């Protein structure tokens, strides 16, 4: 995990399922309701509204993204010195 101070983004991290898949450049974002994980995305211009929008590069089912988010938040707090308790069935590999 790489800690940053870039607006709402507080860290970048990778998730690896050994022998299956690695997702790089995930973000840990400080939102209004706490910290959450976001998959890599890219900015595009919506030609209908002429507004900049974001679209995910990697799609993750909500239940998996929630598990990744919880594990990443715990790792973030441990690295920042605010230790929180790790869940017993931690199946998200960091």
BELFENZI-V889166 format. One record per pair of residues at least 24 apart in sequence whose ideal C-beta (glycine too) atoms are under 10 Angstrom apart, sorted by the first residue. I is the first residue (numbers start at 1). J is the second residue. D is the distance in Angstrom with one decimal. If there is no record, write none. Layout:
i={I	I}
j={J	J}
d={D	D}
//
This chain:
i={1	1	1	1	1	1	1	1	1	2	2	3	3	3	3	4	8	8	8	9	10	10	10	10	11	11	11	11	11	11	11	11	12	13	13	13	13	13	13	13	14	14	15	15	15	15	15	15	15	15	15	15	15	16	16	16	17	17	17	18	21	22	23	23	23	23	24	25	25	26	26	26	26	26	26	27	28	28	28	28	28	28	29	30	34	34	35	35	35	35	35	35	35	36	36	36	36	36	36	36	37	37	37	37	37	37	37	37	37	37	37	38	38	38	38	39	39	64	67	67	68	68}
j={26	28	72	75	76	78	79	80	94	28	79	28	76	79	80	28	32	35	38	38	35	73	76	80	35	37	72	73	75	76	79	80	40	37	68	71	72	75	76	94	93	94	39	58	60	64	67	68	71	72	92	93	94	92	93	94	91	92	93	93	58	93	57	58	60	68	58	57	58	58	60	65	68	69	72	72	68	69	72	73	75	76	69	76	69	73	69	70	72	73	74	76	77	65	66	68	69	70	72	73	65	66	67	68	69	70	71	72	73	76	92	65	68	69	72	65	68	92	91	92	92	94}
d={9.6	7.7	7.2	5.4	6.5	9.2	6.0	9.8	6.9	9.9	9.7	9.0	7.6	6.4	7.0	9.1	9.6	9.8	9.8	8.6	6.8	9.7	6.6	8.6	8.9	9.5	7.5	9.5	8.4	5.4	8.0	8.9	9.6	8.0	9.0	9.5	5.7	7.3	8.3	6.7	9.7	7.9	9.4	9.7	9.0	9.4	9.8	5.7	8.4	8.1	6.6	7.1	7.0	9.6	5.4	7.9	9.4	8.9	6.5	6.8	9.4	9.7	9.2	5.5	7.9	8.6	9.4	8.5	9.1	8.2	9.2	9.5	7.3	9.5	7.3	9.2	9.8	8.1	5.2	6.9	8.6	5.6	9.6	9.9	9.4	7.8	7.7	9.7	8.0	4.8	10.0	6.7	8.6	8.6	8.8	9.7	5.0	9.4	8.7	7.7	6.4	8.5	9.3	5.0	3.8	8.5	8.4	4.8	7.6	9.7	9.8	8.4	9.8	8.6	10.0	7.1	8.7	8.6	7.2	5.4	5.4	9.1}
//
